[in-house]
Amino acid sequence: MEALPLRGVTVVALEQAVAAPFATRQLADLGARVIKIERPGAGDFARGYDETVRGMSSHFVWLNRGKESVVLDVKDPAGRAALHRIVDRADVLVQNLAPGAAERLGLIPGELRSRNPRLITCGISGYGDAGPYRAKKAYDLLVQCEAGVLSVTGTPEEPAKVGISVADIAAGMYAYSGILTALYERERTGRGTDLSVAMLEALGEWMGYPYYYAAYGGTPPGRTGAEHATIAPYGPHRTGDGHQVFIGLQNEREWAALCEHVLRRPELARDERFARNSLRVEHRAELTALIEDAFADATTDEAVRRLDEAGIANARLRSMEEFAGHPQLAARDRWRQVGSPVGPLNALLPPVTVAGREPRMGAVPALGEHTAAVLAEFGEP
């Protein structure tokens, strides 16, 4: 098996919660050595979010495999000096500390690179390092609000947050890709660089479609629950056994196929109410009633079979238990086990599959598990 691409790269992570840990965990999966600096006592506060994974936090288990946990009191001069000794020999520094905290610790990118010219620094913040929101606290729900996500998510009566931490995940993904780009650039220039990622701007990028729809169409997309605000049919439809099947159409060819082979009413393809997508959206309630009437005598399995045979995209509404047992993931052998202080735990392989190469699925560390070894390695020069 080939060596992992980031073998030999050392990452120092002053991180907490989701955004930065998500970025650095992916670097660890690719072979980087990630030294996670944690506070004395509680460590990364995500360790205390819940106790659902045999006493460990579900967020922490998800985001921190393959890292070395080092407990340092970075507010103490000795702890801060140890941190700087580690950073001076690192390739990458990632932090998502509160605004101004990195500077108070002396982690100023230009000064760090004066001692370690190849160092890549990456700061993740809620709203960026300038502007009126610079010092404002930023948690995932709050950034979702500021980015307009809740204006397009939920029902007409009630906005809803996305059920996972999309602002954090977006920022983490851009930090990850930015660091990979900086490592590639360093191969040519020999020098590191400074990166910054704002959660608002990362999630704002993902809001491109509703922005353009509203800015140039005159009205924003509505909140339509599990349906698509601007495409129909695209969403849930009840079947005869009381469950739901989700349908997604993209073009007029698929609409005609749905009418002929699934609804068994080919004349609907020529119905003036449904002649193009915008009209189908306008008459969504009538269209949904017609589809559900066609499925009234079908189980969900039968409805899925008819949709598959007609080449119509569809999905079942799965619970988390059903996702864990998803036949597609099982068929593709996507589950592995990783070590942890509470024993082996299941984990999905990273979504990018590289032929002939298995990612490093390292253990989830106990708080301070690697402190002694790392401090001995990076002792006084």
Secondary structure, 3 states (H helix, E strand, C coil): CCCCCCCCCEEEEECCCCHHHHHHHHHHHCCCEEEEEECCCCCCHHHHCCCCECCECHHHHHHCCCEEEEECCCCCHHHHHHHHHHHCCCCEEEECCCCCHHHHCCCCHHHHHHHCCCCEEEEEECCCCCCCCCCCCCCHHHHHHHCCHHHHCECCCCECCCCCCHHHHHHHHHHHHHHHHHHHHHHHHCCCCEEEEEHHHHHHHHCHHHHHHHHHHCCCCCCCCCCCCCCCCEEEEECCCCCEEEEECCCHHHHHHHHHHHCCCHHHHHCHHHCCHHHHHHCHHHHHHHHHHHCCCCCHHHHHHHHHHCCCEEEECCCHHHHHCCHHHHHCCCEEEECCCCCCEEEECCCCCECCECCCCCCCCCCCCCHHHHHHHCCCC
